Amino acid sequence: MTPGLTAVAWDGDAVLYLDQRWLPNEARYERARSADDVAEAIASLAVRGAPCIGVFGAYGVALLRRTIADDAEFRRAAQRVRAARPTAVNLGWAVDRVLAAADPLQEARAIHDEQIAIDDAIASYGLELIRKGARVLTHCNTGPLATAGGGTALGVIIAAQRGGKKPRVFLGETRPLLQGSRLNYLELEAAGVDAVLIVDSAAAVAMREHRIDLVIVGADRIARNGDTANKVGTYALAILAAHHGIPFYVAAPRSTFDFSIAGGADIPIEERSAEEVVSFRGQRVAPDGAAAYNPAFDVTPGHLITAFVTECGIVRPPYGDSISDLELRPLVLPAHR
Amino acid sequence: MTPGLTAVAWDGDAVLYLDQRWLPNEARYERARSADDVAEAIASLAVRGAPCIGVFGAYGVALLRRTIADDAEFRRAAQRVRAARPTAVNLGWAVDRVLAAADPLQEARAIHDEQIAIDDAIASYGLELIRKGARVLTHCNTGPLATAGGGTALGVIIAAQRGGKKPRVFLGETRPLLQGSRLNYLELEAAGVDAVLIVDSAAAVAMREHRIDLVIVGADRIARNGDTANKVGTYALAILAAHHGIPFYVAAPRSTFDFSIAGGADIPIEERSAEEVVSFRGQRVAPDGAAAYNPAFDVTPGHLITAFVTECGIVRPPYGDSISDLELRPLVLPAHR
């Protein structure tokens, strides 16, 4: 966890969360006490990052079970939480687990504890991919704030730093909501990593001029053929990496794989308000009424992805086979930590 | 010219200019009266766009010739203007023309009048590339505000609209300074063009989901082999266009070609302050002291460019030959306007 920053936590009669929209300027903590509070915190991106909204949603449903006596009403409230964002698969998966559990709070805590262990395992496996002094490019935030554990892609980078590999990390600022500038930089700085911000459109020139060794990103949903939904801009980075002969890795827990869908065309892509593009924290940057196309995610075809880094190990092509194996594989956390 | 907006104009004892940094919120006009004023307006991007800073620099040097009696002092002042930005070739070219002229003001006015005629010719030739209802993607601002004429890439798009072709135009917002959101949208709206803003990193998904027909951008300097320096992000768009099988055009006057250099490695690339990336109009978006890599331009290799649209016609590969022809070709403005 970033020193001093806790993404989400159980708080007795509420779910405590950090409203990440105010970072890095302010660390504002809020308490969610109702289905509306939980759903709104997710929809507004106060709490974000596919694994983190899974953990938050799990605590949220555990809270609703305590506060709503009527069973039908409770299930409706849980569905409201489940539907707060459509693209990440972790939220639906976590809500369903808590709904099916005898002790909802215990189940939510188990999901949180597992996320921490899973992130550690991802970091251990990912570490092998990073050579000493590597130049790494990443996009969007995938650190502790995004998972409520140690992070996925950023967890790998932070583990490399702790392992003495001293990576140099180029961070796409990640418009429109600037998770790269606001969150990644904060987390890497706390871990002592040498980090450099770029505007997203400078990724290609950074790859060429700074001889990037690898790209590593997170994911919101991965189909059976390896097609991967992640923050908008990921698809472009995968094409640019292929053009420059740079390996492109996706670090994600097994809960991000949606084994029920064959390919990326089946992943629902959330389109968000034009307002995120045409204004910045209330300051208008385009003429009034300007139209914008604002998909929150895009889908990177599996054939552009070198490998997936999961808590069960590195998953390589052909993905039809290796992702089917992943579904069936028992989880063995690596021994070397 | 955008209705009501004049980029630069001669004003008797000063050069009038629109401080574009405040658009679209405010149309602030300023008067440059000294070499410092002119150089500062260019360096700060109050006046920007390769052809426009050429016209502005020309008027600036004409002004200095009137206000500085001492010849050596005048030449030093002109050099200060000439050095205000390193990448665009038009500024140096225009300053040199005015320095060599018997009547500096007349020469500056001639450069401005020629730019207007040249932009019209570029628009006429470019029109042929756009089919009815085409979906066009562009980056940075290349309209009247960028040239002090009718524009280059945006001039082509506006001509297509006037010709009844009703293009649909996707505009990269163009971080860090948001010329796409702030300036392009304003100019296209004034021309009645159907425009849609995107964050720069959404270009790849827009190409795929909205079946973009062509990309057209401007340029700051073009080498003899077709390598093209333009606003950062252009290189990425050219790779993404090639990946999707989309033609990639560069619209630029002959004055943007630097016939003295063989390839892109010889083009000086201006690196600007990290401040442009880590803050927005005074609002910080990254932790204090955050490092950033902020190249203002990148170089797109000629082999990724389908053709150049110039006032002398469409220039196609092989560029070694066709750009040498362009250097020698007499300018004949197209008859069909």
Interface residues (C-beta under 8 A of the other chain):
Chain A: P24 N25 H139 F170 G172 E173 T174 R175 P176 L178 S181 R182 Y185 L186 E189 A195 V196 L197 I198 V199 D200 S201 A202 A203 A204 V205 A206 R208 E209 H210 V232 G233 Y235 A236 I239 L240 H243 A274 V277 V278 F280 R281 Q283 R284 V285 A286 P287 A290 A291 A292 Y293 N294 P295 D298 V299
Chain B: P24 N25 H139 F170 G172 E173 T174 R175 P176 L178 S181 R182 Y185 L186 E189 A195 V196 L197 I198 V199 D200 S201 A202 A203 A204 V205 A206 R208 E209 H210 V232 G233 Y235 A236 I239 L240 H243 A274 V277 V278 F280 R281 Q283 R284 V285 A286 P287 A290 A291 A292 Y293 N294 P295 D298 V299
